Amino acid sequence: MLSLTAAAQSPVPVDTLAFVRYESDTLAFDPATSNLPAFFRKMDEVVATGKGNINIMHIGGSHVQAGTMSHRIRRNLLNDFPDRIARRGMIFPYSVAPKCNNPADYRVSKNVTFSLIRNVYKDIDRPLGVTGIAVYTSDTTAQIKIRLNTPDLPFPTSRIILLGYPDSSWALDYDYRVVPSILIGDDEYFPSEIDTNTRRFIYDVPTMKDSFLLRINNYDHTTFTLTGILLDDDAPGLTFHSIGVNGAQVTSYLKCANFEEDLQLIRPDLVIFGIGINDAAAAGFDTVAFKNNYLELVRRIRTVSPDCSFIFLTNNDSYKKVKKKYSVNHNGELARDVFYRLAAETGGAVWDQFDIMGGLRSMDKWRIAGYAQYDRVHFTVKGYNLIGDLFYNAFVGAWEKCRENNENH
């Protein structure tokens, strides 16, 4: 029988705030009906044996696009298991577009201005994929440089998969004038494979240490649209992907025509849902539609990963600005109830962020203490770090609980 004692880990220390309900920092799920225990069993096996892969995907709106909370969870997980670090996973060069913020764990620079399209737009004239966002340009000299900003997390990368497409013919003869290339140092790499059906350019590269340059290579007024970059490798272990779009609602991801197709590159074992704060911002928040839209998103994910587990993060407490004054948003309580019903119907779990924060009107206490921003919707960096630590401790607690249950049966 596989010994899992080496897989045990401890909670991380967290800031102590009088208004935070630390006793509520748990994952709520029914061990008899949830598929979360099966996920943790797979985690144990990968950690203990060093064989196989675990893919976790955190998906949401601006809380996720900012990257701070996601990277805090990622760092805590990989710091616990430094020998099980696999690929960095799916990323997007957000900041090549004007007024678009980028996660701090990788830096992006460009030499020209790119146009932007997001899944929150009313009219989407270019197909989007799992990232829910795209940038495009027709500039013949366009370049994007990406530098990983995590020297203590040595993500192996021997394959880069570029998701995107030109608006002209596919140039199946690998014409260098229209096919994007990757530069690492002084060496330039062209795709070893182009899959026109899934809009993928696959580059086999020597193990990348920290940075690469993407050269678009437009020609004759071609426009190239970039929808994602997967930093890939065959190394076994743990990968934590984060996908976020400012302003995204559940329906935003349902509008992404290539969502499931791109998701096949990730095949998540666990999805952490952080979508809902924008859905519940409207005065006429429809809880029935919200729940049904979520169920459709779950269904689409399970067409790719049938055994995928789900953790639903309830909305954080928030305020709405009405006539230049901030008023508490009672829809947070309505959404909270929906998340519990979603978990019950999908065999998922709930992390009750709303309750853990302190419940209704707690966001203003977080703001006064310096953990939330003035808009009373978003957190500061230290606020996101605290939220990430609290989530990780609940995750670790649930993992240990499932392990104890396995040993007792």
MARMI-51526 format. One record per residue (C-alpha): residue number from 1; residue in three letters; x negated, y, z negated. Coordinates in Angstrom, 1 decimal. Each point is the difference from the previous one (the first is absolute). Example, Ala and Ser with C-alpha at 12.3 -4.5 7.8 and 13.67 -1.06 7.14 Angstrom:
! residues 2
    n  res      c1      c2      c3
    1  ALA   -12.3    -4.5    -7.8
    2  SER    -1.4     3.4     0.7
This chain:
! residues 409
    n  res      c1      c2      c3
    1  MET     0.0     0.0     0.0
    2  LEU    -1.3     3.5     0.9
    3  SER    -1.3     1.9    -3.0
    4  LEU     1.1     3.6     0.1
    5  THR    -1.6     1.3    -3.2
    6  ALA    -2.5     2.0     2.0
    7  ALA     2.9     1.9     1.6
    8  ALA     1.1     1.7    -3.2
    9  GLN    -0.4     3.8    -0.2
   10  SER     0.7     2.8    -2.4
   11  PRO     2.2     3.1     0.2
   12  VAL    -1.9     3.2     0.8
   13  PRO     0.0     2.8    -2.6
   14  VAL     2.5     2.8     0.6
   15  ASP     0.5     3.6    -1.1
   16  THR     2.3     0.3    -3.1
   17  LEU     2.9     2.4     0.5
   18  ALA     2.8     0.4    -2.6
   19  PHE     2.8    -0.1     2.6
   20  VAL    -1.0    -3.1     1.9
   21  ARG     1.8    -3.2    -0.9
   22  TYR    -2.9    -2.4     0.0
   23  GLU     2.1    -2.8    -1.3
   24  SER     1.9     0.0     3.3
   25  ASP    -3.1    -0.5     2.1
   26  THR     0.9    -3.5     1.2
   27  LEU     1.2    -1.6     3.2
   28  ALA     3.6    -1.1    -0.3
   29  PHE     0.8    -3.2     1.8
   30  ASP     1.8    -3.4    -0.6
   31  PRO    -2.7    -2.8     0.0
   32  ALA     2.8    -2.4     1.0
   33  THR     1.0     1.8     3.2
   34  SER    -2.9     2.3     0.9
   35  ASN    -2.7    -1.0     2.4
   36  LEU    -2.6     2.1    -1.9
   37  PRO    -1.2    -3.0    -2.0
   38  ALA    -0.9    -1.7     3.3
   39  PHE    -1.9     3.0     1.1
   40  PHE    -2.0     0.1    -3.2
   41  ARG    -0.8    -3.8     0.4
   42  LYS    -1.5     0.8     3.4
   43  MET    -1.9     2.9    -1.5
   44  ASP    -1.4    -2.4    -2.6
   45  GLU    -1.1    -2.4     2.6
   46  VAL    -1.8     2.6     2.2
   47  VAL    -1.7     1.5    -3.0
   48  ALA    -1.1    -3.3    -1.5
   49  THR    -1.1    -1.7     3.2
   50  GLY    -1.1     2.8     2.2
   51  LYS     2.0    -1.5     2.9
   52  GLY     2.8     1.6     1.8
   53  ASN     1.4     3.6     0.1
   54  ILE     2.4     2.1    -1.9
   55  ASN     1.5     3.0     1.8
   56  ILE     1.8     2.7    -2.1
   57  MET     1.8     2.9     1.7
   58  HIS     1.1     3.1    -1.7
   59  ILE     2.4     1.9     2.2
   60  GLY     1.8     3.3    -0.6
   61  GLY     0.2     3.8     0.5
   62  SER    -2.3     2.8    -1.1
   63  HIS    -0.9    -1.7    -3.3
   64  VAL    -1.7    -2.7     2.1
   65  GLN    -1.3     2.2     2.8
   66  ALA    -2.0     1.9    -2.6
   67  GLY    -1.7    -3.2    -0.8
   68  THR    -1.0     0.7    -3.6
   69  MET     2.4    -2.4    -1.7
   70  SER    -0.6    -2.7     2.6
   71  HIS    -3.7     0.3    -0.3
   72  ARG     0.1    -0.1    -3.8
   73  ILE     1.9    -3.3     0.2
   74  ARG    -2.4    -1.3     2.7
   75  ARG    -3.1     1.0    -2.0
   76  ASN     1.3    -1.6    -3.3
   77  LEU     0.8    -3.2     1.9
   78  LEU    -3.4    -0.2     1.8
   79  ASN    -2.0     1.1    -3.0
   80  ASP     1.5    -3.0    -1.9
   81  PHE    -1.1    -2.3     2.9
   82  PRO    -3.0     1.5     1.7
   83  ASP    -0.9    -3.3     1.6
   84  ARG     3.4    -0.3     1.7
   85  ILE    -0.1     3.3     1.9
   86  ALA     1.3    -0.7     3.5
   87  ARG     0.7     2.6     2.8
   88  ARG     1.1     3.6    -0.5
   89  GLY     3.0    -0.6     2.1
   90  MET     2.3     2.4     1.8
   91  ILE    -0.9     3.7     0.0
   92  PHE     1.1     3.1     1.9
   93  PRO    -1.9     3.2     0.8
   94  TYR     2.7     2.3    -1.4
   95  SER    -2.1     3.2    -0.2
   96  VAL    -0.8     0.2     3.7
   97  ALA     3.4     1.6     0.3
   98  PRO     0.6     3.5    -1.3
   99  LYS     1.4     0.2    -3.6
  100  CYS    -0.1    -3.7    -0.5
  101  ASN    -1.7    -1.3    -3.2
  102  ASN    -2.3    -3.0    -0.1
  103  PRO    -0.8    -2.4    -2.8
  104  ALA    -3.2     0.8    -1.8
  105  ASP    -1.6    -3.5     0.3
  106  TYR    -0.9     0.7     3.6
  107  ARG    -0.9     3.2     1.8
  108  VAL     1.1     0.9     3.5
  109  SER    -1.3     2.6     2.4
  110  LYS     0.7     0.9     3.6
  111  ASN    -1.3     2.2     2.7
  112  VAL     3.4     1.0     1.6
  113  THR     3.5     0.6    -1.3
  114  PHE     2.4    -3.0     0.3
  115  SER     3.8     0.2     0.2
  116  LEU     2.0    -1.9    -2.6
  117  ILE     3.2    -2.1    -0.1
  118  ARG     1.5    -1.5    -3.1
  119  ASN     2.8    -2.4    -0.7
  120  VAL     1.9     2.8    -1.8
  121  TYR     0.5     1.9     3.2
  122  LYS     3.6     0.1     1.4
  123  ASP    -1.3    -0.7     3.5
  124  ILE    -2.8    -2.5     0.4
  125  ASP    -1.3     0.0     3.6
  126  ARG    -2.8    -2.4    -0.5
  127  PRO     0.3    -3.5    -1.5
  128  LEU    -1.3    -0.3    -3.6
  129  GLY    -1.3    -3.0    -1.8
  130  VAL    -0.4    -1.1    -3.6
  131  THR    -1.8     3.1    -1.1
  132  GLY     3.0     2.2     1.0
  133  ILE    -2.3     2.7     1.4
  134  ALA    -2.0     0.8     3.2
  135  VAL    -2.4     2.6     1.3
  136  TYR    -0.6     0.6     3.7
  137  THR    -2.2     2.1     2.3
  138  SER    -0.8     0.4     3.7
  139  ASP    -3.4     1.6    -0.7
  140  THR    -2.7    -1.8     1.9
  141  THR    -2.6     0.5    -2.8
  142  ALA     2.2    -1.0    -3.0
  143  GLN    -1.9    -1.6    -2.8
  144  ILE     1.0    -1.1    -3.6
  145  LYS    -2.5    -0.9    -2.6
  146  ILE     0.9    -2.1    -3.0
  147  ARG    -2.2    -0.3    -3.0
  148  LEU     0.9    -2.3    -3.0
  149  ASN    -0.4     1.9    -3.3
  150  THR    -0.3    -3.1    -2.2
  151  PRO    -3.7    -1.0    -0.3
  152  ASP     0.8    -2.1    -3.0
  153  LEU     2.5    -2.1     1.9
  154  PRO    -1.9    -1.7     2.8
  155  PHE     2.8    -0.8     2.5
  156  PRO    -1.3    -2.4     2.7
  157  THR     1.0     1.0     3.5
  158  SER    -1.1    -2.0     3.0
  159  ARG     3.1     0.7     2.1
  160  ILE     1.9     3.2     0.7
  161  ILE     3.5    -0.2     1.5
  162  LEU     1.2     3.2     1.5
  163  LEU     3.8     0.3     0.4
  164  GLY     1.0     2.4     2.8
  165  TYR     0.7     0.5     3.7
  166  PRO    -0.6     2.3     2.9
  167  ASP     2.9     1.5     1.9
  168  SER    -1.4    -1.2     3.3
  169  SER    -0.9    -3.5     1.3
  170  TRP    -1.8    -2.3    -2.3
  171  ALA    -3.2    -0.2     2.0
  172  LEU    -0.4    -3.7    -0.5
  173  ASP    -3.4     0.1     1.6
  174  TYR    -1.4     1.6    -3.2
  175  ASP    -0.6     3.3     1.8
  176  TYR    -2.2     1.9    -2.4
  177  ARG     1.7     3.3     1.0
  178  VAL     3.3    -1.0    -1.6
  179  VAL    -0.9    -2.6    -2.6
  180  PRO    -0.8     1.3    -3.5
  181  SER    -3.4    -0.9    -1.4
  182  ILE    -1.5    -0.3    -3.4
  183  LEU    -3.4     1.5    -1.0
  184  ILE    -1.9    -1.3    -3.0
  185  GLY    -3.3     1.8    -0.2
  186  ASP    -1.4     0.3     3.5
  187  ASP     1.8    -3.1     1.3
  188  GLU     3.2     0.2     2.0
  189  TYR     2.5    -2.9     0.0
  190  PHE     2.8    -0.7     2.5
  191  PRO     2.9    -2.4    -0.7
  192  SER    -0.8    -3.7     0.0
  193  GLU     3.8    -0.4     0.5
  194  ILE     2.9     2.2     1.1
  195  ASP     3.5    -1.3    -0.7
  196  THR     2.4     2.1     2.1
  197  ASN     3.1    -1.6    -1.5
  198  THR    -0.8     1.0    -3.5
  199  ARG    -2.0     3.1     0.8
  200  ARG    -3.2    -1.2    -1.7
  201  PHE    -3.6     0.8     0.8
  202  ILE    -2.2    -2.5    -1.8
  203  TYR    -3.7     0.8    -0.7
  204  ASP    -2.5    -2.4    -1.4
  205  VAL    -2.7     2.0    -1.7
  206  PRO    -3.0    -0.6    -2.2
  207  THR     1.0     0.3    -3.7
  208  MET     0.9     3.6    -0.5
  209  LYS    -1.4     1.7    -3.1
  210  ASP     1.9     3.2    -0.4
  211  SER     0.9     1.8     3.2
  212  PHE     0.9    -0.2     3.7
  213  LEU     0.9     2.4     2.8
  214  LEU     3.1    -0.6     2.2
  215  ARG    -0.5     1.4     3.5
  216  ILE     3.4     0.3     1.8
  217  ASN    -1.5     0.2     3.6
  218  ASN     3.1     1.5     1.7
  219  TYR    -0.3     0.4     3.7
  220  ASP     2.0     1.9     2.7
  221  HIS     2.5     1.5    -2.5
  222  THR     0.8    -3.2    -1.7
  223  THR     1.5     0.4    -3.5
  224  PHE    -1.0    -2.6    -2.6
  225  THR     2.2    -0.7    -3.0
  226  LEU    -1.5    -1.5    -3.2
  227  THR     2.3    -1.7    -2.4
  228  GLY    -2.4    -1.8    -2.4
  229  ILE    -3.5    -1.4    -0.7
  230  LEU    -0.6    -3.3    -1.7
  231  LEU    -3.4    -0.5    -1.6
  232  ASP    -0.1    -3.8     0.2
  233  ASP    -2.2    -2.9    -1.0
  234  ASP     0.3    -3.7    -0.5
  235  ALA    -1.3     0.1    -3.6
  236  PRO     2.3    -1.7    -2.5
  237  GLY     1.4     1.9    -2.9
  238  LEU     2.3     2.9    -0.9
  239  THR     1.1     2.9     2.3
  240  PHE     2.2     2.9    -1.1
  241  HIS     1.6     1.9     2.9
  242  SER     1.7     3.4    -0.6
  243  ILE     2.4     1.5     2.5
  244  GLY     1.7     3.3    -0.6
  245  VAL     1.7     2.8     1.9
  246  ASN     0.9     3.4    -1.5
  247  GLY     3.7     0.3    -0.3
  248  ALA     0.8    -3.6     1.0
  249  GLN     3.3    -1.6    -0.9
  250  VAL     0.9    -3.7     0.4
  251  THR     1.6     0.7     3.3
  252  SER    -3.3     1.7     1.2
  253  TYR    -1.7    -3.4     0.1
  254  LEU     3.0    -1.6     1.6
  255  LYS    -0.5     2.3     3.0
  256  CYS    -3.5    -1.3     0.7
  257  ALA     0.4    -2.2     3.1
  258  ASN    -3.2    -1.9    -0.5
  259  PHE     0.2    -0.4    -3.7
  260  GLU     0.2    -3.8    -0.1
  261  GLU    -2.5    -0.5     2.8
  262  ASP    -2.7     2.0    -1.8
  263  LEU     1.0    -1.6    -3.4
  264  GLN    -1.3    -3.3     1.4
  265  LEU    -3.5     1.4    -0.4
  266  ILE     0.6     0.3    -3.8
  267  ARG     2.4    -2.8    -0.7
  268  PRO     0.6     1.2    -3.6
  269  ASP     0.3    -2.4    -2.9
  270  LEU     1.3     2.9    -2.1
  271  VAL     1.6     3.3     0.9
  272  ILE     0.2     2.8    -2.6
  273  PHE     2.8     2.3     1.1
  274  GLY    -0.4     3.6    -0.9
  275  ILE     2.8     1.4     2.2
  276  GLY     3.0     1.8    -1.3
  277  ILE    -0.9     3.4    -1.4
  278  ASN     0.9     1.7     3.3
  279  ASP     3.2    -2.1     0.5
  280  ALA     1.2     1.1    -3.4
  281  ALA    -0.8     3.7     0.6
  282  ALA     3.3     0.6     1.8
  283  ALA     3.1     1.2    -1.9
  284  GLY     2.1    -2.7     1.8
  285  PHE    -2.3    -2.9    -0.8
  286  ASP     1.7    -3.1     1.2
  287  THR    -1.0    -2.9    -2.2
  288  VAL     1.7    -2.7     2.1
  289  ALA    -1.8     1.2     3.2
  290  PHE    -3.3     0.2    -1.9
  291  LYS     0.3    -3.6    -1.2
  292  ASN     1.0    -1.3     3.4
  293  ASN    -2.8     1.8     1.7
  294  TYR    -2.5    -1.5    -2.5
  295  LEU     1.4    -3.5     0.6
  296  GLU    -0.5     0.5     3.7
  297  LEU    -3.6     1.0    -0.6
  298  VAL    -0.5    -3.0    -2.2
  299  ARG     1.5    -2.2     2.8
  300  ARG    -2.4     1.4     2.6
  301  ILE    -3.0    -0.6    -2.2
  302  ARG     1.1    -3.6    -0.7
  303  THR     0.2    -0.7     3.7
  304  VAL    -3.8     0.4    -0.1
  305  SER    -0.7    -1.2    -3.5
  306  PRO     2.8    -2.3    -1.1
  307  ASP    -1.5    -0.7    -3.5
  308  CYS    -0.8     3.7    -0.7
  309  SER     0.6     1.2    -3.5
  310  PHE     1.3     3.5    -0.8
  311  ILE    -0.5     2.5    -2.8
  312  PHE     2.4     3.0     0.0
  313  LEU    -1.2     3.2    -1.6
  314  THR     2.9     2.0    -1.3
  315  ASN    -0.2     3.7     0.9
  316  ASN    -1.9     2.3    -2.3
  317  ASP     2.1     2.6    -1.8
  318  SER     0.2     3.1     2.1
  319  TYR     1.6     3.4     0.4
  320  LYS     1.7     1.8     2.9
  321  LYS    -0.5     3.7     0.8
  322  VAL     3.4     1.6     0.3
  323  LYS     0.2     3.8     0.5
  324  LYS    -3.6     0.5    -1.1
  325  LYS     0.6    -2.0    -3.2
  326  TYR    -0.9    -3.5    -0.8
  327  SER     2.7    -2.4    -1.2
  328  VAL    -0.2    -3.6    -1.0
  329  ASN     0.7    -2.6     2.7
  330  HIS     2.6    -2.4    -1.4
  331  ASN    -0.4    -2.2     3.1
  332  GLY    -3.1    -1.5    -1.5
  333  GLU     2.3    -2.0    -2.4
  334  LEU     2.2    -1.1     2.8
  335  ALA    -3.0    -1.2     2.1
  336  ARG    -1.4    -1.8    -3.1
  337  ASP     3.2    -2.2    -0.2
  338  VAL    -0.3    -0.9     3.7
  339  PHE    -3.6    -1.1    -0.4
  340  TYR     1.0    -2.5    -2.7
  341  ARG     2.7    -1.4     2.2
  342  LEU    -2.4    -0.2     2.9
  343  ALA    -2.5    -2.0    -2.1
  344  ALA     2.8    -2.4    -1.1
  345  GLU     1.1    -0.6     3.6
  346  THR    -3.5    -0.4     1.5
  347  GLY    -1.7    -1.9    -2.8
  348  GLY    -2.2     3.0    -0.6
  349  ALA    -1.1     2.0    -3.1
  350  VAL     0.5     3.5    -1.2
  351  TRP    -2.5     2.4    -1.5
  352  ASP     2.2     2.6    -1.7
  353  GLN    -2.1     3.1     0.6
  354  PHE     3.0     2.2    -0.9
  355  ASP     0.3    -1.6    -3.5
  356  ILE    -3.7    -0.2    -0.6
  357  MET    -0.5     3.7     0.7
  358  GLY     2.6     0.8    -2.7
  359  GLY     3.2     0.0     1.9
  360  LEU     2.1     3.0     1.2
  361  ARG    -1.8     3.4    -0.3
  362  SER    -3.3    -1.6    -0.8
  363  MET    -1.7     1.3     3.2
  364  ASP    -0.1     3.5    -1.5
  365  LYS    -1.9    -1.4    -3.0
  366  TRP    -2.5    -1.6     2.4
  367  ARG    -0.3     3.4     1.7
  368  ILE    -0.6     1.9    -3.2
  369  ALA    -2.7    -2.5    -1.0
  370  GLY    -1.7     0.4     3.3
  371  TYR     1.0    -3.4     1.5
  372  ALA     2.5     1.2     2.5
  373  GLN     0.1     2.8     2.5
  374  TYR     2.0     3.2    -0.1
  375  ASP     2.6    -1.4     2.5
  376  ARG     1.0    -2.6    -2.7
  377  VAL     0.0    -2.8     2.6
  378  HIS    -3.7    -0.8     0.6
  379  PHE    -2.7    -0.8    -2.6
  380  THR    -3.4     1.5    -0.4
  381  VAL    -3.1    -2.1     0.6
  382  LYS    -0.2    -1.0    -3.6
  383  GLY     3.8    -0.7     0.0
  384  TYR    -0.3    -2.3     3.0
  385  ASN    -3.0    -1.7    -1.7
  386  LEU     2.0    -0.6    -3.1
  387  ILE     3.0    -1.4     2.0
  388  GLY    -2.4    -2.3     1.8
  389  ASP    -1.5    -1.2    -3.3
  390  LEU     3.4    -0.6    -1.5
  391  PHE     1.2    -1.9     3.0
  392  TYR    -3.2    -2.1    -0.1
  393  ASN     0.5    -0.9    -3.6
  394  ALA     3.6    -1.1     0.6
  395  PHE    -1.3    -2.1     2.9
  396  VAL    -2.7    -1.6    -2.1
  397  GLY     2.5    -0.6    -2.8
  398  ALA     2.4    -1.8     2.4
  399  TRP    -2.8    -2.0     1.5
  400  GLU    -1.1    -1.2    -3.5
  401  LYS     3.6    -0.8    -0.9
  402  CYS     0.4    -2.2     3.1
  403  ARG    -3.3    -1.7    -0.7
  404  GLU     1.2    -0.8    -3.6
  405  ASN     3.2    -1.4     1.3
  406  ASN    -1.8    -2.3     2.5
  407  GLU    -2.2    -1.3    -2.8
  408  ASN     2.9    -0.7    -2.2
  409  HIS     1.8    -2.1     2.6
